[in-house]
C-alpha cells in the first residue's frame, strides 16, 4: 500500500498514542525513540549483524529524504528587474529649446552606459513553470512599480490602496 507523508504522520501519531496513552505526542515520540535506542543496543549486543541505533537512524533519514522528494516538485522561476543605465553626451545647440529638441531625437544607442544597480525598479516574477514546462503564474509584481506603455518614463508607482 502506498502512503502519503500525511498518512505516515497519522500512523505514527496513532502508534505513539497506543504506546504511551494520552500523554503529549511529542513527549511520547521522545520516549519511544529512547526506548528504540535501548532496543537496538540490546539487539546489536546479542547479534552484531543487527544494525546499531545510529545505523538504523541513518537509514530512516535516507527513507525520510526519499519520501520528502516524492512530494516535492521543481519549479522554474524567471525573475526580472529594470536597472537604470546612464549615458552622458554633449550636444551643440543654438538655444535651450533647441538642445531639448535635439536631445529627444539623438540616437544614444552606441553610447557607453553605466548601470545603477542599487536603484532597480519594476522587480517582478515574469513566469513560474512547473516541471513539465506549464506556466502556473505570470507577471507577479515584487515592488510598488509596474511597467506601463503610457508613461514617458515607462515605469510608474502603483496607486496606493
N, C-alpha and C positions, 0 to 999 in steps of 0.2 A: 504494500500500500504506500502511495506517495503522500507525504505530509508537507504542508506549507510550514513556514517558520512560525506562524501564529499557532498552528496545530501543535507543533513541537513544544512551544512555550506553555500552552494549555495542558498538555500531557504532563510536563514537568511540574506545573503548579498543582495538578491533581495528585501526582505521586508524592509531592512534598507534604500536602495536607494529610494524606494517609500515613506518611512516615512519622510525623510528629504532631498530629492533631491540629488544633485551631491556632497554634502559635503563628506569629508573623511569618509569611512565606520566605522572606529574606533570611531571617534567623534560622528557619528550617533548612534552607539551602546551605548555609554555612555549616550547620551541624551535620548535614548529610555529607558534604564534601570532606569534613574532618573524619567522619566515620569511614568514608570510602578510602581515605588515606590510610587509616588503620587496617582496613580490609586488604588493600594492595600490599602493604608492608608484610602482613601475615602470609598472604598467598605467595609472595615472592620469596619469603624466608623458607617456606615449605617446599617450593619448587622454583628454582631460579630461571626457569623458562617462562614463567609468568612475568608480564611487564611490571615495572615499578610504577608507583603512582605518577611520578613525573613523566614517564614514558606514555602512560595512558592519557594523561592530561595533554601532552603534546599532540597525541593522535586525535583527541577530542577537539583541540584547537584547529587542527587541519580540517576535520569534518565540518566544524562550525564555519570556517572561512569558505569552504566549498559551498555550503548551504547558503551563505550570505550572497555569494556571487551568482547563485541560481536566480535570485530575485532582483538583483541589481541589473540595470540596463546602462548602456553607454550612450551618452548624448553628445552631439557636436554643437557647440555654441559659436556663432560668428558675431564678434563684437565690432563696433566702430566708434570713432570719435573724430571730431573735426578739430584739427590743430591749426591755429593761425600761423601763416607764413608771411614774412615781410620782406619786401624788396624796396630799396631806395634808388630812385633815378632822378636825374636832373633834366628839366625841360626848359627850353628857351621860349619865352612868350612876350608879347607886347604889353599885356595887362594882366591883372588878377583874373578877370573873367576868361581871357584867352588861355591862361595857364590851366584853369579848371576844365575848359572845353578840350584842350589838348590832352590833359591827363585822363579824361574819360575815354578817349579813343586810342590811347597809347597801348601798343601790344607789348606787355611786360613778360610774356611767356618765357623769353630767353634770359631773363634777369636772375641773378643769384638770390635765392630765398633763404631766410633763416627761420627755422621752426621755433615757435614759442610753446614748448610742450607743457609748461606749467599752467597755461590758460586754455586748455582744450574745452570744447563745449559740444553739445549735442551727443553726449555719450549715450549709446544705445546698444541693445541686442538686436542685431539685424534679423537673425534667424536661429531657431532651435530645431535640430533634426534628431530623430530617433536613430536607432542602429540600422534601420533599413533605408534611411535617407528621406523619410517622410517628414515634412515640415510640421511641427506641432505648435509653433508660435512664431510670429513675425513682428518686427517693429515695436520693441518694448523700450520706452524711454528710461534712462537711468539717471537723468538730471532734469533740471527745470527748463531745458531748451528743446526746441523741436524745429526741424527743417521746414521752411515754408517757401513756396515758389513766389509769393507776392512781396516778400521782404527784400529791400535793397541789399541788406547785409546777408540775406538768406538764412538767418538764424535768429529767432526771437524768443524771449522767455514765454513760457506757457502762462496763460492767465491764472491768477491765484484763485482758489476756490474759497 
